[in-house]
Amino acid sequence: MSTYMSKEVREGLKAAQIAALKKASRLRVLVGEQYVPVLRLWKDGFAVEAENAPVMRGLVDIYDGGRHIYQCLIVASELDAGEMCYEFKRNTSAQDHAPLDFYREIEAPVGLLE
């Protein structure tokens, strides 16, 4: 049995794999006013489809569906098999409330009644 595949078959398989990753992933990155689907996310970066990816550099936001999960400072690292990979320079978890500017006692009352 031969393990040789023609160029068209390899390209078709890669296109099908990228389409499956786009369909399965809820992650997306916000660049300016445009959302781009994230194919893969790992500790030090993420990958998007190279064909439709705008030029991304600097501060971007990553969402899981409608929930903001990260604010990242990124730089493009490499083009790999139809995916554009980006590395994080800084990756900060998004918070839904402002940080406290004072120390809150663990045993402090929640409210005071008059």
N, C-alpha and C positions, 0 to 999 in steps of 0.2 A: 504494500500500500504506500502510496506517495504522500509526503507531507507538504508538497509544493502547492501554494495557492497563488492564483494570478493577482495582479495588482488591483483589479476591479473588485475581486472578492474580498481582499484585505481591506480596501477602502469602505466597502459596504458593511463589513463586520464592525469596523471602527465607528462608522456613522450610526449603526444600530446601537452600539454600546453607549455612545454619547447621548442618544435620544432616550435610552432607558434610564441613564443617570439623571437627566433633566426631569424626566417624568416622576422619578421616585423621590427626588430631593425637594424639600420645602424651603430650603435655605436660599436666600437671595441677597445680593449686595446692592446698596443704593449708591450710585455715582451721580452726583448732581441731582437731576430729577428722573433719572432712568434706573429701573431695576434690572439686574442681570442675574439669571439663575446660577447658583453655585453648584458645581458638580461634585466636588469633594472638599472636605474641611478637615484639617489635621492641626496638631498643636502649634506648629510654626507657620501655617499658611493655609491657602485655599486655592482651588482651581476653577476656572470658568471655561466655557467653550471659546476657543481662539477665534473662530470664524465671526462671531457676533459680538465679541467683547470690545467695548470702547477702550480708549487709552486710559488706564487707571493708574493713578499715583497720588500719594498723599493720604488725606483723611477720608475714610469711607465708613459706612454703617452696614452691619450684617444683621439680617432679620431671619427669624424662623417663623414663616407665615406672616402674621401681623405683629409679632412680638419682637421688639428690639433687643438683641442679645449682646452685641459687641460694637464698640467703636474702635476702629483700627487705623493705624498709620502703616501704609503698605508700600512696597516697592516690587516691580515686576522682576521675576527671577529667571524663568525659562519657558520656552515653548516646547511641549512634549506631547507628541501623538495627538494633535488636534485640541489640546488643552493648554491654556495660558495659566501658568502657575505664578502665584504671588506670595511673597514672604512678609510676615509681620515684623515691623520695627517696634511697634507698640500695639498691644491688644488689651483693651480695657473692657471689663464687663459693664454693660449698661445698667443703671439703677433706675427704679421707678419712683424714687423719692430723694429729696435733697439730704446730704449728710448733715448730721448734727454738729453744731459748733460748740457744744459743751458736753461734759460727761454726765450721763444719766445713771443714777444709782440703780443697782439691780433690784433692791427692795423699796424703791421709791413708789409712792402712791400714784395711781393713774390720774386721779383728779382730786380736787378738794371741794368739800361741801360746806356751804356757809350755814 
